[in-house]
């Protein structure tokens, strides 16, 4: 032990000398390249740490590149010449990290099928496949021992959990996949946060949020793990600049938990804070040989992918905390969306920096996927669906999410994300593809978003004749149906969040089909009537052409079902799948769905309501009235609720013991009294409720006026 300590002392001394030399080098380089310091708003300290040293950022980015790209046996290897993938998935909490891991496994296996011509069939037969992998095999038509064109993008996947054994859990989770997965998929990185906290968030999102605040407010250099410093530079410090080519970020988490539900929005806000800060920076002109340092501003798109808990299944006994946690997340997000998107009452009184930095939201959009409705995937009647166990529902939800991420990534992938020989070997004409880039998504999607999905086997593929033609009407109807299995492809189709109660919605769908696809019975639902924008992604096999008649029929369905959309975006992706698939992203109006409102009001009633309103339906009805009434009297909110949320309603008396313990942790890890944040400071307030209701009122009243022809002739 003494020898080890002595050796460690010598190494530390050598490291100090190295650091000293490095600092001298940095000082010299910083005289050439520097970024202006960002002034805090109103003289306050910034909420989150952002590295200001460009050389430090670039050094950490190169370190991460060296980790995720194989190093060739050459002294001329230059990490900066390897571009980061355009997409990053961030899985937070147990649920989020498991889904992100599933997607990483999915794309890894797809690539192996494509690149490995001598695939070992015997080995594959010994190792059982997961549901998502079976879907991918059918989706991409990948029989063993045969090369087929497949989707080859490999996103960076970051996994984070307040659990010191996250690496061990990942190893056990992948034991049924190929043995080389963890070693070979180097673009998957674990965010080791255990030195801040290693015991979870106790199913309390306010604790997950507070721990996330500690992690992101502490200087990255103070963390002992080099990997976190690199990942912080990638995810926070460098987003949107030339040296970091990633432009789309998807945060995956469960709304009902503690870690993901609380920490996800903190990570999103920290990234948005760093990104928007760059908007107001005016850096010195760079020399042509130093363009790598340049903060060339590029648009990024970030989205939360939020898994909502079960609500309406009478046979599933769930903790009420799951509903309350989800409601807290939704309330917080809507209030932030209101400030960012609609609250311009005092805009003229603010300058540009203050106006933007006080309006930041964690993501451009938040996609909602309900665990609850996945029980419909195995049955068509309620009598059977009640027998579906919770674990099966979660597996279906995971597969559904994996499918949607896969398709969204396909729609925006740039050619640099693919293998060099992909298009040549696949015989794909890239000129026929209509791609969605980050700016398309940024302009088209905002607020809560739901997903509708369906796919069909095309009649002729790879010389294999199939009977029948594509029924575009049926494809569209299946995409908005209750979740169900497609027996041909084993994909889970349907809508990710029910607009209204299942029985009512099923009747409306039946009327839609029987009425020759007349949308009159559906488009009066707020989910469709109040939708402001949709994005539709059509994916086709390389040898199949969708007729103009079918494409126009699809657009007609979208126009009829969403009568008040101000923006419709389409993407046509060719060669990424063996089936024709339709993905439709429905923006903003999902916040008016039954499940969304139920979770939101449940949280307000449990953690805010004054005693006389906690146990009856008066508060529920008053909030619905406040959304629907023409005039909004904020004083009614003050009559119903207390000024701040009460976490003790969930954590019981433990809250009063937990609060000082976590604040002590904050003071120990961030030794700056001016930067201290109390847990009381991150509680939601009645103001958050008022802003959330204002947002709901705005969406509830969304309409468009038809453009009429003007003429000077008469």
C-alpha positions as CSV (number, residue, x, y, z in Angstrom):
1,X,0.0,0.0,0.0
2,X,2.9,2.4,0.9
3,X,4.5,1.7,-2.5
4,X,1.2,2.4,-4.2
5,X,0.8,5.7,-2.4
6,X,4.4,6.7,-3.2
7,X,3.9,5.8,-6.8
8,X,0.6,7.8,-6.8
9,X,2.5,10.8,-5.3
10,X,5.1,10.6,-8.0
11,X,2.5,10.3,-10.7
12,X,0.6,13.2,-9.2
13,X,3.8,15.3,-9.3
14,X,4.4,14.4,-12.9
15,X,0.7,15.3,-13.7
16,X,1.1,18.6,-12.0
17,X,4.2,19.4,-14.1
18,X,2.2,18.3,-17.2
19,X,-0.7,20.5,-16.2
20,X,1.6,23.4,-15.6
21,X,3.1,23.1,-19.1
22,X,-0.4,22.6,-20.6
23,X,-1.7,25.7,-18.9
24,X,1.2,27.7,-20.3
25,X,0.4,26.4,-23.7
26,X,-3.2,27.3,-23.2
27,X,-2.4,30.8,-22.0
28,X,-0.4,31.4,-25.2
29,X,-3.2,30.0,-27.4
30,X,-5.9,32.0,-25.6
31,X,-4.1,35.2,-26.5
32,X,-4.9,34.2,-30.1
33,X,-8.4,32.8,-29.5
34,X,-10.7,33.9,-26.8
35,X,-14.4,34.0,-26.3
36,X,-16.1,36.9,-24.6
37,X,-17.3,36.3,-21.1
38,X,-21.1,36.1,-20.8
39,X,-22.5,38.6,-18.4
40,X,-25.1,37.2,-16.0
41,X,-28.6,38.6,-16.3
42,X,-29.4,41.2,-13.6
43,X,-25.9,40.7,-12.2
44,X,-26.8,37.2,-11.0
45,X,-24.5,34.2,-11.2
46,X,-25.4,31.8,-14.1
47,X,-27.5,28.8,-13.1
48,X,-25.3,26.3,-14.9
49,X,-21.5,26.0,-15.4
50,X,-20.4,26.6,-19.0
51,X,-16.7,26.2,-19.9
52,X,-15.4,29.4,-21.5
53,X,-12.0,28.3,-22.6
54,X,-12.2,27.3,-26.2
55,X,-9.0,25.4,-26.2
56,X,-10.2,23.4,-23.2
57,X,-13.5,22.6,-25.1
58,X,-11.7,21.5,-28.2
59,X,-9.3,19.3,-26.3
60,X,-12.2,17.5,-24.6
61,X,-14.0,17.1,-27.9
62,X,-10.9,15.5,-29.4
63,X,-10.6,13.2,-26.4
64,X,-14.2,12.1,-26.9
65,X,-13.6,11.5,-30.6
66,X,-10.6,9.3,-29.7
67,X,-12.9,7.3,-27.5
68,X,-15.7,6.8,-30.0
69,X,-13.7,6.3,-33.2
70,X,-11.2,3.4,-33.6
71,X,-7.7,4.7,-33.6
72,X,-5.7,3.5,-36.6
73,X,-2.1,2.3,-36.3
74,X,-0.8,5.5,-37.6
75,X,1.0,8.5,-36.1
76,X,-0.9,10.7,-38.4
77,X,-4.3,10.1,-36.8
78,X,-6.0,13.4,-36.2
79,X,-9.2,13.1,-33.9
80,X,-10.7,16.4,-35.1
81,X,-11.1,15.0,-38.7
82,X,-13.7,12.5,-37.4
83,X,-17.1,14.2,-37.4
84,X,-19.6,13.5,-34.6
85,X,-22.8,11.9,-35.8
86,X,-25.6,14.4,-36.4
87,X,-27.8,12.8,-33.7
88,X,-27.4,12.2,-30.0
89,X,-29.7,10.2,-27.7
90,X,-29.6,10.9,-24.0
91,X,-31.2,8.2,-21.9
92,X,-31.8,9.4,-18.3
93,X,-33.0,7.3,-15.3
94,X,-33.6,3.6,-15.4
95,X,-36.3,3.7,-18.0
96,X,-34.7,6.2,-20.3
97,X,-31.3,4.5,-20.2
98,X,-32.8,1.2,-21.0
99,X,-34.6,2.5,-24.1
100,X,-31.6,4.4,-25.3
101,X,-29.6,1.2,-24.8
102,X,-32.2,-0.7,-26.8
103,X,-31.9,1.8,-29.7
104,X,-28.1,1.5,-29.6
105,X,-28.4,-2.3,-29.8
106,X,-30.9,-1.9,-32.6
107,X,-28.7,0.2,-34.9
108,X,-25.6,-1.8,-34.0
109,X,-27.3,-5.1,-35.1
110,X,-28.6,-3.4,-38.2
111,X,-25.1,-2.4,-39.1
112,X,-23.7,-5.8,-38.4
113,X,-26.3,-7.5,-40.6
114,X,-25.2,-5.2,-43.4
115,X,-21.4,-5.3,-43.1
116,X,-20.8,-8.9,-42.0
117,X,-21.4,-11.1,-45.1
118,X,-20.3,-14.2,-43.2
119,X,-22.8,-13.8,-40.4
120,X,-22.6,-16.8,-38.0
121,X,-26.1,-18.2,-38.2
122,X,-25.5,-20.9,-35.6
123,X,-24.4,-18.3,-33.1
124,X,-27.4,-16.1,-33.8
125,X,-29.7,-19.1,-33.3
126,X,-28.2,-19.7,-29.8
127,X,-28.8,-16.1,-28.7
128,X,-32.5,-15.1,-28.4
129,X,-33.5,-11.8,-30.0
130,X,-35.4,-9.0,-28.4
131,X,-38.7,-7.8,-29.7
132,X,-37.1,-4.7,-31.2
133,X,-34.5,-6.7,-33.0
134,X,-37.1,-9.0,-34.5
135,X,-39.0,-5.9,-35.7
136,X,-35.8,-4.6,-37.3
137,X,-35.1,-7.9,-39.1
138,X,-38.6,-7.8,-40.6
139,X,-38.6,-4.1,-41.2
140,X,-35.4,-4.2,-43.1
141,X,-35.9,-7.6,-44.6
142,X,-32.6,-8.9,-43.4
143,X,-32.4,-12.7,-43.9
144,X,-29.1,-14.1,-42.6
145,X,-26.2,-14.6,-45.0
146,X,-27.6,-11.9,-47.4
147,X,-26.5,-8.3,-47.8
148,X,-29.4,-5.9,-47.9
149,X,-29.6,-2.1,-47.9
150,X,-30.2,-1.0,-44.3
151,X,-30.0,2.2,-42.2
152,X,-26.5,2.7,-41.1
153,X,-26.6,5.8,-38.9
154,X,-25.0,5.3,-35.5
155,X,-26.0,8.1,-33.1
156,X,-24.0,9.0,-30.0
157,X,-25.9,7.4,-27.1
158,X,-25.3,8.8,-23.6
159,X,-26.7,6.9,-20.6
160,X,-27.1,8.6,-17.2
161,X,-28.6,7.5,-13.9
162,X,-28.1,8.4,-10.3
163,X,-26.9,4.8,-9.7
164,X,-23.3,3.8,-9.1
165,X,-23.9,0.4,-10.7
166,X,-25.3,1.7,-14.1
167,X,-22.4,0.1,-16.0
168,X,-23.1,-3.3,-14.4
169,X,-26.8,-3.0,-15.2
170,X,-26.0,-2.2,-18.8
171,X,-23.7,-5.3,-19.1
172,X,-26.5,-7.5,-17.7
173,X,-29.1,-5.8,-20.0
174,X,-27.0,-6.7,-23.1
175,X,-26.2,-10.3,-22.1
176,X,-28.5,-11.7,-24.8
177,X,-27.1,-9.5,-27.5
178,X,-23.8,-10.0,-29.4
179,X,-20.9,-10.4,-26.9
180,X,-19.0,-7.6,-28.6
181,X,-21.7,-5.0,-28.4
182,X,-20.4,-3.0,-25.5
183,X,-16.9,-3.1,-26.8
184,X,-17.7,-2.4,-30.4
185,X,-20.4,0.3,-30.1
186,X,-18.0,2.9,-28.9
187,X,-20.5,5.7,-29.6
188,X,-22.4,4.6,-26.5
189,X,-21.0,6.4,-23.4
190,X,-22.0,6.2,-19.8
191,X,-22.2,9.4,-17.8
192,X,-20.8,8.5,-14.5
193,X,-22.5,10.8,-11.9
194,X,-21.8,8.6,-8.9
195,X,-19.4,11.0,-7.3
196,X,-22.2,13.5,-6.8
197,X,-24.9,10.9,-5.9
198,X,-25.1,7.2,-6.1
199,X,-28.4,6.3,-4.5
200,X,-31.1,7.3,-6.9
201,X,-33.7,10.1,-6.4
202,X,-36.1,8.1,-4.3
203,X,-38.9,8.5,-6.9
204,X,-39.1,12.2,-6.2
205,X,-38.5,14.4,-9.2
206,X,-37.7,17.5,-7.1
207,X,-34.7,15.6,-5.7
208,X,-33.7,14.4,-9.2
209,X,-33.9,18.0,-10.4
210,X,-31.9,19.3,-7.4
211,X,-29.2,16.7,-8.0
212,X,-29.1,17.6,-11.7
213,X,-28.7,21.2,-10.7
214,X,-25.7,20.3,-8.5
215,X,-24.1,18.2,-11.3
216,X,-24.5,20.9,-13.9
217,X,-23.6,23.8,-11.7
218,X,-20.3,22.2,-10.5
219,X,-17.3,23.0,-12.7
220,X,-16.5,20.1,-14.9
221,X,-12.8,20.2,-14.0
222,X,-13.7,19.4,-10.4
223,X,-15.1,15.9,-11.4
224,X,-12.5,13.2,-11.1
225,X,-13.8,11.3,-14.2
226,X,-12.2,12.5,-17.4
227,X,-15.1,11.0,-19.3
228,X,-17.6,13.4,-17.7
229,X,-15.5,16.4,-18.6
230,X,-15.5,15.2,-22.2
231,X,-19.2,14.6,-22.3
232,X,-19.9,18.0,-20.6
233,X,-17.9,19.7,-23.4
234,X,-19.8,17.8,-26.0
235,X,-23.4,18.1,-24.6
236,X,-23.3,21.5,-23.0
237,X,-20.2,23.6,-23.9
238,X,-20.0,23.1,-27.6
239,X,-23.5,22.5,-28.9
240,X,-24.1,24.4,-32.1
241,X,-20.5,25.2,-32.9
242,X,-18.4,24.1,-35.9
243,X,-16.3,21.6,-34.0
244,X,-19.3,19.7,-32.8
245,X,-21.4,18.5,-35.7
246,X,-24.3,17.0,-33.7
247,X,-27.5,18.9,-34.4
248,X,-30.3,16.8,-33.0
249,X,-30.6,15.7,-29.4
250,X,-33.3,13.4,-28.0
251,X,-33.7,13.1,-24.2
252,X,-35.5,9.9,-23.2
253,X,-36.9,9.5,-19.8
254,X,-39.9,8.3,-17.7
255,X,-42.2,11.0,-16.4
256,X,-43.3,8.9,-13.4
257,X,-39.9,8.3,-11.9
258,X,-37.6,10.5,-9.9
259,X,-34.2,10.6,-11.7
260,X,-35.3,10.9,-15.3
261,X,-38.4,13.1,-14.6
262,X,-36.4,15.5,-12.5
263,X,-33.0,15.4,-14.1
264,X,-34.0,15.5,-17.8
265,X,-35.3,19.0,-17.8
266,X,-32.2,20.3,-15.9
267,X,-29.9,18.8,-18.6
268,X,-32.1,20.2,-21.3
269,X,-32.1,23.7,-19.7
270,X,-28.3,23.6,-19.2
271,X,-27.8,22.8,-22.9
272,X,-30.3,25.5,-24.0
273,X,-28.7,28.0,-21.7
274,X,-25.3,27.4,-23.2
275,X,-26.6,27.4,-26.7
276,X,-28.7,30.5,-26.5
277,X,-25.8,32.3,-24.7
278,X,-23.8,32.0,-27.9
279,X,-26.5,34.0,-29.7
280,X,-25.3,37.1,-28.0
281,X,-21.6,36.4,-28.3
282,X,-19.6,38.4,-30.9
283,X,-16.3,36.6,-31.2
284,X,-13.2,38.0,-32.9
285,X,-12.7,37.1,-36.6
286,X,-10.8,33.9,-36.9
287,X,-7.8,33.3,-39.1
288,X,-8.4,30.9,-42.0
289,X,-6.1,28.4,-40.4
290,X,-7.9,28.5,-37.1
291,X,-11.5,28.0,-38.3
292,X,-11.8,25.0,-36.0
293,X,-12.1,27.3,-33.0
294,X,-14.9,29.3,-34.5
295,X,-18.3,29.4,-32.9
296,X,-20.1,29.2,-36.2
297,X,-23.7,29.3,-35.1
298,X,-25.8,26.4,-36.4
299,X,-29.4,25.5,-35.5
300,X,-30.0,22.5,-33.2
301,X,-33.2,20.7,-32.4
302,X,-33.8,19.1,-29.0
303,X,-36.7,17.0,-28.0
304,X,-37.7,15.2,-24.8
305,X,-39.2,11.7,-25.3
306,X,-41.4,11.3,-22.3
307,X,-43.0,8.0,-21.2
308,X,-46.3,8.7,-19.3
309,X,-47.4,6.2,-16.6
310,X,-50.5,4.0,-16.6
311,X,-53.7,5.7,-15.6
312,X,-56.9,4.0,-16.6
313,X,-56.1,0.3,-16.1
314,X,-58.2,-0.7,-13.1
315,X,-56.3,-3.9,-12.5
316,X,-52.9,-2.3,-12.3
317,X,-52.1,-1.1,-8.8
318,X,-49.8,1.8,-9.1
319,X,-48.3,4.3,-6.7
320,X,-50.1,7.6,-6.8
321,X,-46.6,9.2,-6.8
322,X,-46.2,8.1,-10.5
323,X,-49.1,10.2,-11.5
324,X,-48.1,13.2,-9.3
325,X,-44.5,13.0,-10.7
326,X,-45.7,13.0,-14.3
327,X,-48.1,15.9,-13.5
328,X,-45.3,18.0,-12.0
329,X,-43.2,17.5,-15.2
330,X,-46.1,18.5,-17.4
331,X,-46.9,21.6,-15.3
332,X,-43.3,22.7,-15.3
333,X,-42.9,22.2,-19.0
334,X,-46.1,24.0,-20.0
335,X,-45.2,27.0,-17.9
336,X,-41.7,27.2,-19.6
337,X,-43.4,26.8,-23.0
338,X,-45.8,29.6,-22.2
339,X,-42.9,32.0,-21.3
340,X,-40.9,31.0,-24.4
341,X,-43.6,30.9,-27.0
342,X,-46.4,33.2,-26.0
343,X,-45.6,35.4,-23.0
344,X,-44.7,38.8,-24.6
345,X,-46.6,41.1,-22.3
346,X,-43.5,43.0,-21.1
347,X,-41.1,42.3,-24.0
348,X,-40.6,45.9,-24.8
349,X,-39.3,46.5,-21.2
350,X,-36.5,44.0,-21.6
351,X,-33.3,44.0,-23.6
352,X,-32.4,41.2,-25.9
353,X,-30.2,39.1,-23.6
354,X,-32.6,39.3,-20.6
355,X,-35.6,38.7,-22.7
356,X,-34.3,35.4,-24.1
357,X,-32.3,34.0,-21.2
358,X,-35.3,34.3,-18.9
359,X,-37.5,32.4,-21.3
360,X,-35.4,29.3,-21.9
361,X,-37.2,25.9,-22.1
362,X,-35.5,22.5,-21.8
363,X,-36.4,21.3,-25.3
364,X,-37.9,22.5,-28.5
365,X,-40.6,19.9,-28.2
366,X,-41.6,17.0,-25.9
367,X,-42.9,13.8,-27.5
368,X,-45.4,12.0,-25.4
369,X,-45.8,8.2,-25.3
370,X,-48.3,6.5,-22.9
371,X,-47.4,3.2,-21.3
372,X,-51.1,2.9,-20.6
373,X,-52.4,2.4,-24.1
374,X,-49.8,-0.2,-25.0
375,X,-52.0,-2.9,-23.5
376,X,-54.2,-2.5,-26.6
377,X,-51.3,-3.9,-28.7
378,X,-52.3,-7.5,-27.9
379,X,-56.0,-7.3,-27.9
380,X,-59.0,-5.6,-29.5
381,X,-61.4,-5.7,-26.6
382,X,-61.2,-4.4,-23.0
383,X,-62.0,-7.7,-21.5
384,X,-58.7,-9.1,-22.7
385,X,-56.6,-6.0,-22.4
386,X,-57.1,-5.9,-18.7
387,X,-55.2,-9.2,-18.5
388,X,-52.0,-7.8,-20.1
389,X,-49.3,-7.4,-17.4
390,X,-47.4,-4.2,-16.8
391,X,-44.0,-5.7,-17.9
392,X,-45.5,-6.6,-21.3
393,X,-46.9,-3.1,-21.7
394,X,-43.5,-1.6,-20.9
395,X,-41.8,-3.9,-23.5
396,X,-44.4,-2.7,-26.1
397,X,-43.8,0.9,-25.2
398,X,-40.0,0.4,-25.5
399,X,-40.4,-1.2,-28.9
400,X,-42.8,1.6,-30.1
401,X,-40.3,4.3,-28.9
402,X,-37.4,2.5,-30.6
403,X,-39.4,2.4,-33.9
404,X,-40.2,6.1,-33.7
405,X,-36.6,7.2,-32.9
406,X,-35.4,5.0,-35.7
407,X,-37.8,6.6,-38.2
408,X,-37.2,10.2,-37.1
409,X,-33.4,9.7,-37.3
410,X,-33.9,8.2,-40.8
411,X,-35.8,11.3,-41.9
412,X,-33.1,13.8,-41.0
413,X,-29.9,11.8,-41.5
414,X,-27.2,13.5,-43.6
415,X,-25.1,11.5,-46.0
416,X,-22.1,11.8,-43.7
417,X,-24.0,9.6,-41.2
418,X,-24.0,6.6,-43.6
419,X,-21.3,4.2,-44.5
420,X,-19.1,5.4,-47.4
421,X,-20.3,2.6,-49.7
422,X,-23.9,2.5,-48.5
423,X,-25.6,4.4,-51.3
424,X,-23.6,2.7,-54.1
425,X,-24.3,-0.8,-52.8
426,X,-27.9,0.0,-52.0
427,X,-28.6,1.5,-55.4
428,X,-30.3,4.6,-53.8
429,X,-30.7,7.9,-55.6
430,X,-30.2,10.4,-52.9
431,X,-31.7,13.1,-55.1
432,X,-35.1,11.6,-54.6
433,X,-35.0,12.0,-50.8
434,X,-36.8,14.9,-49.1
435,X,-34.9,15.3,-45.8
436,X,-35.9,17.0,-42.6
437,X,-32.9,18.9,-41.2
438,X,-32.6,20.3,-37.7
439,X,-34.0,23.7,-38.8
440,X,-37.1,22.0,-40.4
441,X,-37.9,20.3,-37.1
442,X,-37.0,23.5,-35.1
443,X,-39.5,25.5,-37.1
444,X,-42.2,22.8,-37.3
445,X,-42.4,21.2,-33.8
446,X,-42.9,22.9,-30.5
447,X,-44.5,22.0,-27.2
448,X,-46.1,18.6,-26.5
449,X,-46.1,16.3,-29.5
450,X,-47.8,12.9,-30.1
451,X,-46.9,10.3,-32.7
452,X,-49.1,8.3,-35.1
453,X,-47.4,5.4,-36.9
454,X,-48.3,2.6,-39.4
455,X,-46.5,0.6,-42.1
456,X,-47.5,-1.7,-45.0
457,X,-45.7,-4.4,-47.0
458,X,-45.2,-3.1,-50.6
459,X,-46.5,-5.3,-53.4
460,X,-43.2,-5.8,-55.2
461,X,-39.8,-5.9,-53.4
462,X,-36.5,-7.4,-54.5
463,X,-38.2,-9.4,-57.3
464,X,-40.6,-11.0,-54.8
465,X,-44.1,-10.6,-56.2
466,X,-46.8,-9.7,-53.6
467,X,-50.5,-9.7,-54.2
468,X,-52.6,-6.5,-53.8
469,X,-51.8,-2.8,-53.7
470,X,-51.1,-0.4,-51.0
471,X,-54.3,0.8,-49.4
472,X,-53.3,4.4,-48.4
473,X,-56.6,5.0,-46.7
474,X,-56.2,1.9,-44.4
475,X,-52.5,2.9,-43.8
476,X,-53.5,6.3,-42.6
477,X,-56.4,5.0,-40.4
478,X,-54.1,2.4,-38.8
479,X,-51.6,5.1,-37.9
480,X,-54.1,7.0,-35.8
481,X,-55.8,3.8,-34.3
482,X,-55.3,2.4,-30.8
483,X,-52.0,0.7,-30.6
484,X,-52.0,-2.8,-32.2
485,X,-49.6,-5.3,-33.8
486,X,-49.2,-5.4,-37.6
487,X,-49.2,-9.2,-38.1
488,X,-47.2,-9.0,-41.3
489,X,-44.3,-6.9,-40.0
490,X,-44.7,-7.3,-36.2
491,X,-44.4,-3.6,-35.8
492,X,-46.5,-1.8,-33.2
493,X,-48.8,0.7,-34.9
494,X,-51.1,3.3,-33.7
495,X,-51.2,6.6,-31.8
496,X,-48.9,7.3,-28.9
497,X,-51.4,9.2,-26.7
498,X,-55.2,8.7,-26.9
499,X,-57.1,12.0,-27.7
500,X,-60.0,10.9,-25.5
501,X,-61.1,7.9,-23.5
502,X,-60.6,4.6,-25.4
503,X,-64.3,3.7,-25.8
504,X,-65.2,7.1,-27.2
505,X,-62.2,7.2,-29.5
506,X,-62.9,3.7,-30.8
507,X,-66.4,4.8,-31.8
508,X,-65.1,7.8,-33.6
509,X,-62.6,5.7,-35.5
510,X,-65.3,3.2,-36.5
511,X,-67.4,6.1,-37.8
512,X,-64.4,7.4,-39.7
513,X,-63.9,4.0,-41.5
514,X,-67.6,3.3,-42.1
515,X,-68.2,6.9,-43.4
516,X,-65.8,6.4,-46.3
517,X,-63.0,8.1,-44.3
518,X,-65.0,11.2,-43.7
519,X,-63.1,13.0,-40.9
520,X,-66.1,14.9,-39.5
521,X,-66.4,12.6,-36.5
522,X,-62.7,12.9,-35.6
523,X,-61.7,16.4,-36.4
524,X,-63.9,17.9,-33.7
525,X,-61.7,16.3,-31.1
526,X,-59.4,18.9,-29.6
527,X,-56.4,16.6,-30.4
528,X,-57.0,17.2,-34.1
529,X,-59.0,20.4,-34.2
530,X,-56.5,22.5,-32.2
531,X,-53.3,21.1,-33.7
532,X,-51.1,23.9,-35.0
533,X,-48.6,21.9,-37.0
534,X,-47.8,18.4,-38.2
535,X,-44.8,16.7,-39.6
536,X,-45.3,13.6,-41.8
537,X,-42.5,11.2,-42.6
538,X,-43.0,8.7,-45.4
539,X,-40.4,6.0,-45.7
540,X,-40.2,3.9,-48.9
541,X,-38.2,0.9,-50.1
542,X,-35.6,1.8,-52.8
543,X,-37.5,0.0,-55.6
544,X,-41.0,1.3,-54.8
545,X,-42.5,4.4,-56.1
546,X,-45.5,5.9,-54.3
547,X,-47.9,7.2,-56.9
548,X,-48.9,10.8,-57.0
549,X,-52.5,9.7,-56.4
550,X,-51.6,7.9,-53.2
551,X,-49.4,10.8,-52.0
552,X,-52.2,13.3,-52.7
553,X,-54.7,11.1,-51.0
554,X,-52.4,11.0,-47.9
555,X,-52.2,14.8,-47.9
556,X,-56.0,15.1,-48.3
557,X,-56.4,12.9,-45.2
558,X,-54.0,15.1,-43.2
559,X,-55.8,18.3,-44.4
560,X,-59.2,16.9,-43.5
561,X,-58.2,15.6,-40.1
562,X,-56.2,18.6,-39.0
563,X,-58.3,21.6,-40.2
564,X,-56.5,24.3,-38.3
565,X,-52.8,23.5,-38.9
566,X,-50.8,26.5,-39.9
567,X,-47.8,24.4,-41.0
568,X,-47.5,21.0,-42.6
569,X,-44.0,19.5,-43.3
570,X,-43.3,16.3,-45.3
571,X,-40.3,14.1,-45.5
572,X,-39.8,11.3,-48.1
573,X,-37.1,8.8,-47.2
574,X,-36.1,6.3,-49.8
575,X,-34.1,3.1,-49.2
576,X,-34.1,3.0,-45.4
577,X,-36.7,0.2,-45.0
578,X,-38.2,-2.6,-46.8
579,X,-41.8,-1.5,-46.0
580,X,-43.8,1.7,-46.6
581,X,-44.2,3.5,-43.3
582,X,-46.0,6.6,-42.2
583,X,-45.0,8.6,-39.2
584,X,-47.0,11.7,-38.3
585,X,-45.9,14.1,-35.5
586,X,-48.8,16.1,-34.0
587,X,-47.8,19.3,-32.3
588,X,-49.2,21.2,-29.2
589,X,-52.8,19.9,-29.2
590,X,-51.8,16.7,-27.3
591,X,-51.8,18.8,-24.1
592,X,-55.7,18.9,-24.4
593,X,-56.0,15.1,-24.3
594,X,-57.7,13.4,-21.4
595,X,-54.5,11.7,-20.1
596,X,-52.5,14.9,-20.1
597,X,-55.1,17.0,-18.3
598,X,-55.7,14.2,-15.8
599,X,-52.1,14.0,-14.8
600,X,-51.7,17.8,-14.6
601,X,-54.7,18.3,-12.4
602,X,-53.8,15.3,-10.2
603,X,-50.5,17.0,-9.4
604,X,-52.1,20.4,-8.6
605,X,-54.7,18.8,-6.4
606,X,-52.2,16.7,-4.4
607,X,-49.3,19.1,-4.0
608,X,-50.9,22.6,-4.2
609,X,-54.6,22.5,-3.3
610,X,-55.8,24.1,-0.1
611,X,-57.3,21.7,2.4
612,X,-60.9,22.4,1.5
613,X,-60.3,21.5,-2.2
614,X,-58.1,18.4,-1.8
615,X,-60.7,15.6,-1.7
616,X,-63.6,16.5,-3.9
617,X,-64.1,17.5,-7.6
618,X,-64.5,21.2,-7.2
619,X,-60.8,22.0,-8.1
620,X,-61.0,19.7,-11.1
621,X,-64.0,21.5,-12.5
622,X,-62.7,24.9,-11.7
623,X,-59.5,24.3,-13.7
624,X,-61.5,23.0,-16.7
625,X,-63.6,26.1,-16.5
626,X,-60.5,28.3,-16.4
627,X,-59.3,26.7,-19.6
628,X,-62.6,27.1,-21.4
629,X,-63.9,30.4,-20.1
630,X,-63.4,33.4,-22.4
631,X,-61.9,35.5,-19.5
632,X,-59.1,34.3,-17.3
633,X,-59.1,35.5,-13.7
634,X,-55.8,34.6,-12.1
635,X,-57.2,35.4,-8.7
636,X,-59.2,32.2,-8.9
637,X,-56.0,30.2,-8.9
638,X,-54.9,31.9,-5.7
639,X,-58.2,31.0,-4.1
640,X,-57.7,27.3,-4.9
641,X,-54.0,26.6,-4.3
642,X,-51.2,27.5,-1.9
643,X,-48.3,29.7,-3.1
644,X,-45.8,26.8,-3.5
645,X,-45.9,23.0,-4.0
646,X,-45.5,20.9,-1.0
647,X,-43.1,18.0,-1.6
648,X,-44.0,16.5,1.8
649,X,-47.3,15.4,0.3
650,X,-45.3,12.8,-1.7
651,X,-42.3,12.2,0.6
652,X,-44.4,12.4,3.7
653,X,-42.4,13.5,6.9
654,X,-39.1,12.3,5.3
655,X,-39.1,15.5,3.4
656,X,-38.0,17.5,6.4
657,X,-35.0,15.2,6.9
658,X,-34.1,15.0,3.3
659,X,-34.1,18.7,2.5
660,X,-31.1,19.7,4.8
661,X,-29.2,16.6,3.8
662,X,-29.3,17.4,0.1
663,X,-28.5,21.1,0.7
664,X,-25.5,20.0,2.7
665,X,-24.4,18.0,-0.4
666,X,-24.7,21.1,-2.6
667,X,-22.6,23.3,-0.2
668,X,-19.9,20.6,0.0
669,X,-19.6,20.1,-3.8
670,X,-20.0,23.8,-4.8
671,X,-18.1,25.9,-2.3
672,X,-19.4,29.3,-3.4
673,X,-22.2,30.8,-1.3
674,X,-23.2,33.1,-4.1
675,X,-24.0,30.1,-6.3
676,X,-25.9,28.2,-3.6
677,X,-29.5,27.1,-4.5
678,X,-31.9,25.9,-1.9
679,X,-34.4,23.1,-2.7
680,X,-37.1,25.7,-1.8
681,X,-35.9,27.7,-4.8
682,X,-36.7,25.0,-7.3
683,X,-40.2,24.3,-6.0
684,X,-42.9,25.0,-8.5
685,X,-45.2,27.9,-7.5
686,X,-48.8,29.0,-8.2
687,X,-47.3,31.2,-11.0
688,X,-46.2,28.0,-12.8
689,X,-49.8,26.8,-12.6
690,X,-51.1,30.1,-14.0
691,X,-48.7,29.9,-16.9
692,X,-49.5,26.3,-17.6
693,X,-53.2,27.2,-17.8
694,X,-52.5,30.2,-20.0
695,X,-50.7,27.8,-22.4
696,X,-53.7,25.4,-22.4
697,X,-56.0,28.3,-23.0
698,X,-53.9,29.4,-26.0
699,X,-54.0,25.9,-27.6
700,X,-57.7,25.5,-26.8
701,X,-58.5,28.7,-28.8
702,X,-56.2,27.9,-31.7
703,X,-58.0,28.6,-35.0
704,X,-57.0,29.8,-38.5
705,X,-58.9,32.0,-40.9
706,X,-59.1,30.9,-44.5
707,X,-57.4,33.1,-47.0
708,X,-59.8,34.7,-49.3
709,X,-59.1,36.1,-52.8
710,X,-58.7,39.9,-53.0
711,X,-59.2,41.8,-56.2
712,X,-59.0,45.4,-57.4
713,X,-61.0,44.6,-60.5
714,X,-64.4,44.9,-58.9
